[in-house]
Amino acid sequence: MTQLGIVGAIVVAAIVAIVIATGGGAKKGLVTNKKAANQTVAAVSSLLNGIPQSGNVLGRPDAPVTLQFFSDLECPVCKEFTLGALSPLIQTWVRPGKLKIEDRALETATREPETFKTQQAAALAAGKQGKMWHYLELFYYEQGEEGTGYVTETYLRGLASQVPGLNLADWSAARSDPAFESTITSDAQAANNAGFNGTPSFLIGKTGGAMQKLEASSLTDPSSFNTAIEQLLKT
């Protein structure tokens, strides 16, 4: 097994253990067991702390490669990717400054358009404080069963309360920022231009250059992503 493969296997194994402890996709979503909740927050903090965040972007602004991740927070397949291949990608490429990842919103699994906008605005509001990716990760870790209506105000605020260092008053005020609707619309247009109608979907390219579709062979094994990144770094 290659060094990249070993890193990926270790990270995924650790995540699987936490998901089992938290109960995975429970209908209610939020983790109520204090020990399990603490484990989840610790895992997210360990993965993300020390990595620059700006709005929807995770990673250094001058990272040479950009990956755009089109997602719906209620999409169980997006959860599979986030708790699978994404974590080793962050450790291997984002933390060293070689890759930055942009979260882009694409409504697929969420049944109600207003709920989709509300949950995405909650994440973007955390991004005002450089914490969007903490919020996203916690959402996927504590994602409920699709179609059960688990995304409520209590759920969204409960996630925010778990984000270390997030000022809840500022987060609440930021959620109504009218710019967020424009961002969500722009993301949907970008997805349409790329021909995407499902999530997760990916675009990758040299930062500032043309973006190309990335067809992932697996959402839990980062190998196809690693190959694409390595090729771009050589050009």
C-alpha positions as YAML, in Angstrom:
chain: A
units: angstrom
residues:
- id: 1
  name: MET
  ca: [0.00, 0.00, 0.00]
- id: 2
  name: THR
  ca: [1.31, 3.48, -0.88]
- id: 3
  name: GLN
  ca: [1.88, 6.16, 1.75]
- id: 4
  name: LEU
  ca: [-1.18, 8.06, 0.47]
- id: 5
  name: GLY
  ca: [-3.21, 4.87, 0.74]
- id: 6
  name: ILE
  ca: [-2.07, 4.27, 4.31]
- id: 7
  name: VAL
  ca: [-3.03, 7.83, 5.33]
- id: 8
  name: GLY
  ca: [-6.44, 7.40, 3.73]
- id: 9
  name: ALA
  ca: [-7.07, 4.06, 5.41]
- id: 10
  name: ILE
  ca: [-6.16, 5.40, 8.86]
- id: 11
  name: VAL
  ca: [-8.36, 8.48, 8.52]
- id: 12
  name: VAL
  ca: [-11.36, 6.53, 7.19]
- id: 13
  name: ALA
  ca: [-11.06, 3.91, 9.94]
- id: 14
  name: ALA
  ca: [-11.10, 6.61, 12.61]
- id: 15
  name: ILE
  ca: [-14.17, 8.23, 11.06]
- id: 16
  name: VAL
  ca: [-16.04, 4.92, 10.81]
- id: 17
  name: ALA
  ca: [-15.48, 4.35, 14.52]
- id: 18
  name: ILE
  ca: [-16.95, 7.76, 15.36]
- id: 19
  name: VAL
  ca: [-19.93, 7.32, 13.03]
- id: 20
  name: ILE
  ca: [-20.74, 4.00, 14.72]
- id: 21
  name: ALA
  ca: [-20.47, 5.66, 18.12]
- id: 22
  name: THR
  ca: [-22.79, 8.50, 17.14]
- id: 23
  name: GLY
  ca: [-25.38, 6.21, 15.61]
- id: 24
  name: GLY
  ca: [-24.90, 7.35, 12.00]
- id: 25
  name: GLY
  ca: [-27.98, 8.57, 10.15]
- id: 26
  name: ALA
  ca: [-30.45, 8.67, 13.00]
- id: 27
  name: LYS
  ca: [-33.83, 10.18, 12.13]
- id: 28
  name: LYS
  ca: [-33.45, 13.09, 14.56]
- id: 29
  name: GLY
  ca: [-30.00, 14.01, 13.27]
- id: 30
  name: LEU
  ca: [-28.39, 15.75, 16.24]
- id: 31
  name: VAL
  ca: [-26.20, 13.62, 18.49]
- id: 32
  name: THR
  ca: [-27.71, 13.61, 21.97]
- id: 33
  name: ASN
  ca: [-25.11, 11.42, 23.68]
- id: 34
  name: LYS
  ca: [-22.64, 13.87, 25.22]
- id: 35
  name: LYS
  ca: [-19.63, 11.57, 24.89]
- id: 36
  name: ALA
  ca: [-20.41, 10.84, 21.24]
- id: 37
  name: ALA
  ca: [-21.00, 14.54, 20.54]
- id: 38
  name: ASN
  ca: [-17.65, 15.42, 22.10]
- id: 39
  name: GLN
  ca: [-15.95, 12.77, 19.97]
- id: 40
  name: THR
  ca: [-17.53, 14.22, 16.84]
- id: 41
  name: VAL
  ca: [-16.47, 17.78, 17.64]
- id: 42
  name: ALA
  ca: [-12.96, 16.57, 18.48]
- id: 43
  name: ALA
  ca: [-12.69, 14.70, 15.17]
- id: 44
  name: VAL
  ca: [-13.84, 17.73, 13.16]
- id: 45
  name: SER
  ca: [-11.52, 20.05, 15.07]
- id: 46
  name: SER
  ca: [-8.57, 17.72, 14.56]
- id: 47
  name: LEU
  ca: [-9.26, 17.59, 10.84]
- id: 48
  name: LEU
  ca: [-9.77, 21.32, 10.27]
- id: 49
  name: ASN
  ca: [-8.00, 23.34, 12.96]
- id: 50
  name: GLY
  ca: [-5.07, 25.33, 11.60]
- id: 51
  name: ILE
  ca: [-6.29, 25.24, 7.99]
- id: 52
  name: PRO
  ca: [-7.32, 28.65, 6.58]
- id: 53
  name: GLN
  ca: [-11.01, 29.15, 5.85]
- id: 54
  name: SER
  ca: [-12.59, 32.05, 3.97]
- id: 55
  name: GLY
  ca: [-16.31, 31.87, 3.26]
- id: 56
  name: ASN
  ca: [-16.95, 28.63, 1.40]
- id: 57
  name: VAL
  ca: [-13.25, 27.95, 0.78]
- id: 58
  name: LEU
  ca: [-11.09, 25.58, 2.79]
- id: 59
  name: GLY
  ca: [-7.36, 25.95, 2.27]
- id: 60
  name: ARG
  ca: [-4.73, 28.53, 1.46]
- id: 61
  name: PRO
  ca: [-5.76, 31.18, -1.09]
- id: 62
  name: ASP
  ca: [-2.59, 30.51, -3.10]
- id: 63
  name: ALA
  ca: [-3.04, 26.72, -3.26]
- id: 64
  name: PRO
  ca: [-2.15, 25.69, -6.83]
- id: 65
  name: VAL
  ca: [-5.12, 23.33, -7.33]
- id: 66
  name: THR
  ca: [-8.82, 23.97, -6.69]
- id: 67
  name: LEU
  ca: [-11.52, 21.34, -6.16]
- id: 68
  name: GLN
  ca: [-15.17, 22.43, -6.30]
- id: 69
  name: PHE
  ca: [-17.54, 20.15, -4.38]
- id: 70
  name: PHE
  ca: [-21.19, 20.52, -5.40]
- id: 71
  name: SER
  ca: [-23.34, 19.22, -2.59]
- id: 72
  name: ASP
  ca: [-26.69, 19.13, -0.82]
- id: 73
  name: LEU
  ca: [-26.33, 18.95, 2.95]
- id: 74
  name: GLU
  ca: [-29.18, 16.44, 3.19]
- id: 75
  name: CYS
  ca: [-27.67, 14.18, 0.50]
- id: 76
  name: PRO
  ca: [-26.58, 10.85, 2.05]
- id: 77
  name: VAL
  ca: [-24.11, 10.26, -0.78]
- id: 78
  name: CYS
  ca: [-22.46, 13.61, 0.01]
- id: 79
  name: LYS
  ca: [-22.13, 12.36, 3.56]
- id: 80
  name: GLU
  ca: [-20.47, 9.21, 2.24]
- id: 81
  name: PHE
  ca: [-17.89, 11.33, 0.42]
- id: 82
  name: THR
  ca: [-17.37, 13.78, 3.29]
- id: 83
  name: LEU
  ca: [-16.79, 11.05, 5.86]
- id: 84
  name: GLY
  ca: [-14.92, 8.93, 3.32]
- id: 85
  name: ALA
  ca: [-12.55, 10.29, 0.69]
- id: 86
  name: LEU
  ca: [-12.70, 13.95, 1.71]
- id: 87
  name: SER
  ca: [-10.95, 13.60, 5.06]
- id: 88
  name: PRO
  ca: [-7.72, 12.07, 3.70]
- id: 89
  name: LEU
  ca: [-7.79, 14.64, 0.87]
- id: 90
  name: ILE
  ca: [-7.80, 17.39, 3.47]
- id: 91
  name: GLN
  ca: [-4.95, 15.80, 5.40]
- id: 92
  name: THR
  ca: [-2.84, 14.96, 2.36]
- id: 93
  name: TRP
  ca: [-3.38, 17.98, 0.10]
- id: 94
  name: VAL
  ca: [-5.23, 20.84, 1.79]
- id: 95
  name: ARG
  ca: [-3.26, 21.03, 5.03]
- id: 96
  name: PRO
  ca: [0.13, 21.21, 3.20]
- id: 97
  name: GLY
  ca: [-1.23, 24.03, 1.00]
- id: 98
  name: LYS
  ca: [-1.40, 22.19, -2.32]
- id: 99
  name: LEU
  ca: [-5.20, 22.11, -2.67]
- id: 100
  name: LYS
  ca: [-8.13, 24.30, -1.72]
- id: 101
  name: ILE
  ca: [-11.72, 23.11, -1.74]
- id: 102
  name: GLU
  ca: [-14.79, 25.21, -2.51]
- id: 103
  name: ASP
  ca: [-18.19, 24.09, -1.26]
- id: 104
  name: ARG
  ca: [-20.89, 24.79, -3.88]
- id: 105
  name: ALA
  ca: [-24.60, 24.28, -3.23]
- id: 106
  name: LEU
  ca: [-26.78, 22.15, -5.52]
- id: 107
  name: GLU
  ca: [-30.28, 21.19, -4.42]
- id: 108
  name: THR
  ca: [-30.92, 17.49, -4.94]
- id: 109
  name: ALA
  ca: [-31.92, 15.56, -1.80]
- id: 110
  name: THR
  ca: [-33.61, 18.36, 0.14]
- id: 111
  name: ARG
  ca: [-37.34, 18.24, -0.57]
- id: 112
  name: GLU
  ca: [-38.25, 21.85, 0.23]
- id: 113
  name: PRO
  ca: [-36.44, 24.69, -1.60]
- id: 114
  name: GLU
  ca: [-36.83, 27.02, 1.38]
- id: 115
  name: THR
  ca: [-35.30, 24.44, 3.71]
- id: 116
  name: PHE
  ca: [-32.41, 24.06, 1.29]
- id: 117
  name: LYS
  ca: [-31.79, 27.82, 1.31]
- id: 118
  name: THR
  ca: [-32.14, 28.02, 5.09]
- id: 119
  name: GLN
  ca: [-29.66, 25.23, 5.84]
- id: 120
  name: GLN
  ca: [-27.17, 26.54, 3.28]
- id: 121
  name: ALA
  ca: [-27.46, 30.06, 4.71]
- id: 122
  name: ALA
  ca: [-26.75, 28.63, 8.16]
- id: 123
  name: ALA
  ca: [-23.50, 27.16, 6.85]
- id: 124
  name: LEU
  ca: [-22.58, 30.33, 4.96]
- id: 125
  name: ALA
  ca: [-23.24, 32.38, 8.10]
- id: 126
  name: ALA
  ca: [-20.67, 30.26, 9.92]
- id: 127
  name: GLY
  ca: [-18.35, 31.08, 7.03]
- id: 128
  name: LYS
  ca: [-18.54, 34.75, 8.01]
- id: 129
  name: GLN
  ca: [-16.47, 33.70, 11.02]
- id: 130
  name: GLY
  ca: [-14.19, 31.33, 9.13]
- id: 131
  name: LYS
  ca: [-16.10, 28.30, 10.43]
- id: 132
  name: MET
  ca: [-18.19, 27.12, 7.46]
- id: 133
  name: TRP
  ca: [-16.31, 23.87, 7.05]
- id: 134
  name: HIS
  ca: [-16.70, 23.05, 10.74]
- id: 135
  name: TYR
  ca: [-20.45, 23.53, 10.29]
- id: 136
  name: LEU
  ca: [-20.55, 21.44, 7.11]
- id: 137
  name: GLU
  ca: [-18.63, 18.57, 8.67]
- id: 138
  name: LEU
  ca: [-20.85, 18.54, 11.75]
- id: 139
  name: PHE
  ca: [-23.95, 18.58, 9.54]
- id: 140
  name: TYR
  ca: [-22.78, 15.48, 7.67]
- id: 141
  name: TYR
  ca: [-21.70, 13.68, 10.84]
- id: 142
  name: GLU
  ca: [-25.12, 14.34, 12.37]
- id: 143
  name: GLN
  ca: [-27.17, 14.09, 9.20]
- id: 144
  name: GLY
  ca: [-30.61, 12.59, 9.78]
- id: 145
  name: GLU
  ca: [-32.58, 10.18, 7.63]
- id: 146
  name: GLU
  ca: [-33.41, 11.63, 4.23]
- id: 147
  name: GLY
  ca: [-36.99, 12.86, 3.83]
- id: 148
  name: THR
  ca: [-37.86, 12.89, 7.55]
- id: 149
  name: GLY
  ca: [-37.89, 16.67, 7.98]
- id: 150
  name: TYR
  ca: [-35.17, 16.59, 10.62]
- id: 151
  name: VAL
  ca: [-33.73, 19.96, 9.55]
- id: 152
  name: THR
  ca: [-35.45, 22.31, 11.97]
- id: 153
  name: GLU
  ca: [-34.39, 25.53, 13.65]
- id: 154
  name: THR
  ca: [-33.43, 23.49, 16.71]
- id: 155
  name: TYR
  ca: [-31.24, 21.24, 14.57]
- id: 156
  name: LEU
  ca: [-29.46, 24.13, 12.81]
- id: 157
  name: ARG
  ca: [-28.85, 25.99, 16.06]
- id: 158
  name: GLY
  ca: [-27.74, 22.79, 17.73]
- id: 159
  name: LEU
  ca: [-25.04, 22.34, 15.10]
- id: 160
  name: ALA
  ca: [-23.93, 25.95, 15.48]
- id: 161
  name: SER
  ca: [-23.61, 25.52, 19.24]
- id: 162
  name: GLN
  ca: [-21.13, 22.69, 18.64]
- id: 163
  name: VAL
  ca: [-18.78, 24.73, 16.41]
- id: 164
  name: PRO
  ca: [-15.82, 25.69, 18.61]
- id: 165
  name: GLY
  ca: [-15.34, 29.45, 18.83]
- id: 166
  name: LEU
  ca: [-18.46, 30.37, 16.84]
- id: 167
  name: ASN
  ca: [-20.16, 33.53, 18.13]
- id: 168
  name: LEU
  ca: [-23.80, 32.44, 18.11]
- id: 169
  name: ALA
  ca: [-25.24, 35.97, 18.17]
- id: 170
  name: ASP
  ca: [-23.18, 37.01, 15.15]
- id: 171
  name: TRP
  ca: [-24.03, 33.75, 13.41]
- id: 172
  name: SER
  ca: [-27.76, 34.29, 13.96]
- id: 173
  name: ALA
  ca: [-27.59, 37.85, 12.63]
- id: 174
  name: ALA
  ca: [-25.60, 36.80, 9.57]
- id: 175
  name: ARG
  ca: [-28.09, 34.14, 8.46]
- id: 176
  name: SER
  ca: [-30.36, 36.73, 6.87]
- id: 177
  name: ASP
  ca: [-27.60, 38.20, 4.67]
- id: 178
  name: PRO
  ca: [-29.26, 38.75, 1.26]
- id: 179
  name: ALA
  ca: [-25.96, 37.96, -0.47]
- id: 180
  name: PHE
  ca: [-26.39, 34.29, 0.45]
- id: 181
  name: GLU
  ca: [-29.33, 33.84, -1.92]
- id: 182
  name: SER
  ca: [-27.20, 35.22, -4.75]
- id: 183
  name: THR
  ca: [-24.44, 32.78, -3.81]
- id: 184
  name: ILE
  ca: [-26.83, 29.83, -3.86]
- id: 185
  name: THR
  ca: [-28.23, 30.92, -7.23]
- id: 186
  name: SER
  ca: [-24.73, 31.33, -8.64]
- id: 187
  name: ASP
  ca: [-23.78, 27.85, -7.45]
- id: 188
  name: ALA
  ca: [-26.87, 26.37, -9.12]
- id: 189
  name: GLN
  ca: [-26.00, 28.14, -12.37]
- id: 190
  name: ALA
  ca: [-22.42, 26.86, -12.23]
- id: 191
  name: ALA
  ca: [-23.73, 23.33, -11.71]
- id: 192
  name: ASN
  ca: [-26.11, 23.73, -14.64]
- id: 193
  name: ASN
  ca: [-23.30, 25.02, -16.86]
- id: 194
  name: ALA
  ca: [-21.26, 21.94, -15.95]
- id: 195
  name: GLY
  ca: [-24.19, 19.63, -16.71]
- id: 196
  name: PHE
  ca: [-24.55, 18.45, -13.12]
- id: 197
  name: ASN
  ca: [-27.91, 17.20, -11.86]
- id: 198
  name: GLY
  ca: [-26.78, 15.02, -8.97]
- id: 199
  name: THR
  ca: [-24.64, 15.30, -5.86]
- id: 200
  name: PRO
  ca: [-21.87, 15.01, -5.06]
- id: 201
  name: SER
  ca: [-20.33, 16.38, -8.26]
- id: 202
  name: PHE
  ca: [-16.86, 17.78, -8.75]
- id: 203
  name: LEU
  ca: [-14.86, 20.24, -10.83]
- id: 204
  name: ILE
  ca: [-11.08, 20.41, -10.54]
- id: 205
  name: GLY
  ca: [-8.37, 22.51, -12.10]
- id: 206
  name: LYS
  ca: [-5.38, 24.76, -11.65]
- id: 207
  name: THR
  ca: [-6.35, 27.68, -9.44]
- id: 208
  name: GLY
  ca: [-7.49, 30.56, -11.61]
- id: 209
  name: GLY
  ca: [-7.63, 28.34, -14.70]
- id: 210
  name: ALA
  ca: [-10.23, 26.26, -16.50]
- id: 211
  name: MET
  ca: [-12.12, 23.71, -14.43]
- id: 212
  name: GLN
  ca: [-12.82, 20.17, -15.63]
- id: 213
  name: LYS
  ca: [-15.26, 17.52, -14.45]
- id: 214
  name: LEU
  ca: [-13.80, 14.91, -12.13]
- id: 215
  name: GLU
  ca: [-15.50, 11.53, -12.24]
- id: 216
  name: ALA
  ca: [-14.67, 9.86, -8.95]
- id: 217
  name: SER
  ca: [-14.26, 6.09, -9.08]
- id: 218
  name: SER
  ca: [-15.03, 5.89, -5.36]
- id: 219
  name: LEU
  ca: [-16.42, 8.26, -2.74]
- id: 220
  name: THR
  ca: [-14.62, 6.52, 0.11]
- id: 221
  name: ASP
  ca: [-11.24, 5.90, -1.53]
- id: 222
  name: PRO
  ca: [-9.42, 9.13, -2.51]
- id: 223
  name: SER
  ca: [-7.28, 7.47, -5.21]
- id: 224
  name: SER
  ca: [-8.99, 9.05, -8.23]
- id: 225
  name: PHE
  ca: [-8.78, 12.47, -6.58]
- id: 226
  name: ASN
  ca: [-5.12, 11.91, -5.71]
- id: 227
  name: THR
  ca: [-4.34, 11.03, -9.32]
- id: 228
  name: ALA
  ca: [-6.07, 14.15, -10.67]
- id: 229
  name: ILE
  ca: [-4.33, 16.41, -8.15]
- id: 230
  name: GLU
  ca: [-0.91, 14.88, -8.83]
- id: 231
  name: GLN
  ca: [-1.35, 15.39, -12.57]
- id: 232
  name: LEU
  ca: [-2.33, 19.04, -12.13]
- id: 233
  name: LEU
  ca: [0.63, 19.69, -9.85]
- id: 234
  name: LYS
  ca: [2.96, 18.42, -12.58]
- id: 235
  name: THR
  ca: [1.63, 20.82, -15.24]
...
